[in-house]
Amino acid sequence: MKSNTRNTNKGKQIFRIVLLVGTFISLWFVPWILVKAWILPLPDTVQEQVDQSLSYGFDGVIVYVDKKGKPPAFYAAGYHNREQEIPASPNALFKIASINKLYEAVAITKLVYDKRLSLDKTLADYFPELKGRIENAESITLRMLVQHRSGIPNFTNAPNFWNDPTESSEAALDLILDLPANFNPNEDYEYSNTNYLLLSMLIEKVTGQPNFQFIKEVILNPLGLKNTYGSLKNINIDDLMSGYYVGVEEDIKTTDYGSMIASAEDVGIFLRALNDGSLLNKNEMDIYASLYEFNHGGLIPGYQSMAEYHKDIDAVVVQFMNTTDFEGYHWNLLQITHTRVVKILRKAKHQ
């Protein structure tokens, strides 16, 4: 028994050593800027956190907070344009990238509720010309497209896409035609921008108007949103916050990736309406809840964003940061700083 006890203790010691070595190795490969962002003492105010975010390599930061029962709060730090040393403005326009998927999911919901679309019809039903060009088009349903369960390859993963973006939906779709599926329909999940490219094309086909025009009709106008746009062509470029990519000196905001553009306040108003049920009637809300999520992030070169509703404090938090990098550290930092902003709001609620 004593021998077994000694062996057990020795085994535990070895396990502890292995664990410590593993932890040390893990920490060695974690960028210290991420560790720093986590372990710094939590500031007392959101503005202090926004200011602190600049030390992580961001050129400009915007945060919008809408707490129920209080006037919306706006925060900004850094530059709107660093070359001209124009200070960041909380009212600036920003490329919201994949946050636009929330708007498109709402548009699809509206069309399904009006029986102009069916979630169980297939891609081939709506686009017969894609049969044989997109694998499994006959079995990929509209629901699978919305939920990223189609298996269709992501067109933004095409070689050199971010250096030379396509100029039309058709050109973007051409990048994945005739490619093999990544998995069989509904057997897995993979985030693919092609799903929402097809959904936007479907909205245009069914409504007979541009995708953004329908979004404006069923979302923006009812909510009174005047600072949301479908294209760079529709804005004063000076109102758009500059975008920066680590390793590239120049401002890249004029590069057009097809993103929707909006102010943080407009995104926040939309997000609250989506979450509190004021944008959709009860039946529409049931459809939407069965389809897609209620919060979203967005990331394209030079622009990353997070829009979330936190039920426990009844608050919408929208965060824009105008610097991105190849490794994805800035995206991790966005998530960390967003979490810390929410912690500050929770702490304030309980004081």
Secondary structure as UniProt FT lines:
FT   HELIX           2..29
FT   HELIX           32..39
FT   HELIX           46..53
FT   HELIX           54..56
FT   STRAND          60..67
FT   TURN            68..69
FT   STRAND          73..81
FT   TURN            82..85
FT   STRAND          86..87
FT   TURN            90..91
FT   STRAND          93..95
FT   HELIX           97..99
FT   HELIX           100..113
FT   TURN            114..115
FT   TURN            119..120
FT   HELIX           123..126
FT   HELIX           128..130
FT   TURN            132..133
FT   TURN            135..139
FT   HELIX           142..146
FT   TURN            147..148
FT   HELIX           155..157
FT   TURN            159..163
FT   HELIX           169..174
FT   TURN            175..178
FT   TURN            185..186
FT   HELIX           193..207
FT   HELIX           211..215
FT   HELIX           216..220
FT   HELIX           221..223
FT   STRAND          228..229
FT   HELIX           232..234
FT   HELIX           237..239
FT   STRAND          244..245
FT   TURN            246..247
FT   TURN            253..254
FT   STRAND          261..263
FT   HELIX           264..276
FT   HELIX           282..291
FT   STRAND          296..300
FT   TURN            301..302
FT   STRAND          303..310
FT   HELIX           311..313
FT   STRAND          315..321
FT   STRAND          323..324
FT   HELIX           329..349
//
